[in-house]
Amino acid sequence: MQPDVLVVGGGIIGTTTAAYLARGGASVTLVERAELASGPSGRSLGLVSGPHPPELRSIAERSLQAYLGLARETGAFTIDANDVGCLCISPDGRGLPRGEGEALDGDQVVEAEPLLALRCAAGVVIPARHVDPGGAVSAWAEEARRHGARIRVACPVRSLLDDGGRVAGAATDEGAIFAGCVVLATGWETPRLAAGLGIDVPVRGVRGWIVTTRPAPFRLRRPINEVDFSAGVVAGPLLTLGDIAEGNVGTPIIAAQMRQDAAGRLVLGASLAPAIGDGDDDGAHAVPSICRRAIELIPPIAEVPIAETRTCVRPASFDGLPLHGPVDGIDGLVLACGHRSHGLTWGPGSGEAVARGVLEGEWDPALSPARLEQKASA
Ligand SMILES: Cc1cc2nc3c(=O)[nH]c(=O)nc-3n(C[C@H](O)[C@H](O)[C@H](O)COP(=O)(O)OP(=O)(O)OC[C@H]3O[C@@H](n4cnc5c(N)ncnc54)[C@H](O)[C@@H]3O)c2cc1C
């Protein structure tokens, strides 16, 4: 049977988009190359928190309500029932979120987390909850299935079917799947698939590493985030072949992010480095740097045994806002990617917005892929 919509990618954006499309009555097939949540969607820190650019505030609020609603209805994944607050800190007071949360002076930062050894000029406690990222992706996939969607895992899309300026479906390892509309929710790899159509999707990969410990003999009061640093790599120029040839790839940006799970394990991040794929080799620098920064903030962490490290790649658009919408000049193709460090946070709201766009043709121009094409030719 030919679906109305083929969603490619089984991360948080693909599964939520499929669920909202199916709830809206569309016939949907989702294909995932590996397993559901095998990319950053299943490997991230799992914080649902800001700061949110104004364009994403409503999506962020709708996401949170959608997570809470689905968790309540299905019991299939966990999310903090109440706001636990995330302590955003900045040694010199710069870069802190504005207009969100409760502003703190240096003394109040110490009160907010007595274990913090780093003296900060200021801080802000912003609303935050932890969601089990892999569990949430599975639950959204199940929600899509419940409304009739077909989910195929271990089914890579090799190319998109170009029918003279119109995308007619995709070639997969299980044969061609024809569809009225193809949604690319393939994270940082979206440019690779879209290139076959002669377009360059303005999304880059930003690699991150996370270090997890065994249970610590102390408890942090709340997650800590050393400002929102994800704009760092996004703001920089793209790496060129000349940079790679000369070894000018820079060192990963490191900032402390930490949360403690129910077992007392500390989940520590994170790094940001331009990702180019199989050739990335920043782990030898990123992992020790994450450990060093965590110890500077909370010295007793030095004695806690390490359990594991993991890495994954964020999809970041060239201006830091996601791409939601059709591509000018190519019918039947919709992009849903580029959510950088906030894909979990903005996921269900984004899926809902993309599904509404596909079903009703209503798109937010601020998130439309055309905004970046316009900037490029301005
Ligand atoms: C270290 C780190 C920590 C993070 N912490 C947080 C956090 O605390 N809170 C937060 O909100 N966000 C966080 N993020 C960001 C978040 O993880 C991402 O923004 C989000 O997961 C992106 O989701 P996605 O669905 O767009 O992409 P992905 O999760 O990459 O999903 C895309 C899927 O498409 C599949 N795919 C790719 N190509 C094909 C193909 N050809 N055929 C079929 N399938 C294909 C992939 O296998 C993948 O499963 C973090 C990211 C990193 C790296």
The ligand as a Gaussian input file, in Angstrom:
#p B3LYP/6-31G(d) Opt

LIG

0 1
 C       26.083000      15.112000      23.605000
 C       24.678000      15.587000      23.298000
 C       23.806000      15.902000      24.321000
 C       22.512000      16.358000      24.036000
 N       21.672000      16.674000      25.062000
 C       20.433000      17.152000      24.786000
 C       19.550000      17.490000      25.843000
 O       19.865000      17.333000      27.029000
 N       18.318000      18.007000      25.524000
 C       17.929000      18.201000      24.212000
 O       16.838000      18.702000      23.988000
 N       18.747000      17.838000      23.194000
 C       19.981000      17.337000      23.444000
 N       20.821000      17.007000      22.429000
 C       20.375000      17.254000      21.040000
 C       19.444000      16.180000      20.540000
 O       19.968000      14.901000      20.879000
 C       19.271000      16.305000      19.014000
 O       18.913000      17.639000      18.675000
 C       18.157000      15.389000      18.533000
 O       18.384000      14.072000      18.976000
 C       18.036000      15.414000      17.011000
 O       16.990000      14.537000      16.678000
 P       16.705000      14.132000      15.176000
 O       15.529000      13.209000      15.192000
 O       16.656000      15.348000      14.321000
 O       18.023000      13.361000      14.687000
 P       18.610000      11.912000      15.021000
 O       18.442000      11.542000      16.426000
 O       19.984000      11.928000      14.434000
 O       17.679000      10.951000      14.164000
 C       17.847000      10.801000      12.779000
 C       17.658000       9.337000      12.445000
 O       17.714000       9.198000      11.023000
 C       18.331000       7.959000      10.740000
 N       18.840000       8.018000       9.381000
 C       19.857000       8.778000       8.897000
 N       20.038000       8.526000       7.588000
 C       19.106000       7.606000       7.228000
 C       18.802000       6.949000       6.015000
 N       19.504000       7.180000       4.891000
 N       17.783000       6.046000       5.992000
 C       17.053000       5.810000       7.119000
 N       17.320000       6.390000       8.307000
 C       18.333000       7.289000       8.359000
 C       19.435000       7.839000      11.780000
 O       19.829000       6.482000      11.960000
 C       18.761000       8.440000      13.015000
 O       18.172000       7.465000      13.842000
 C       22.100000      16.513000      22.692000
 C       22.966000      16.129000      21.654000
 C       24.244000      15.680000      21.947000
 C       25.154000      15.298000      20.816000

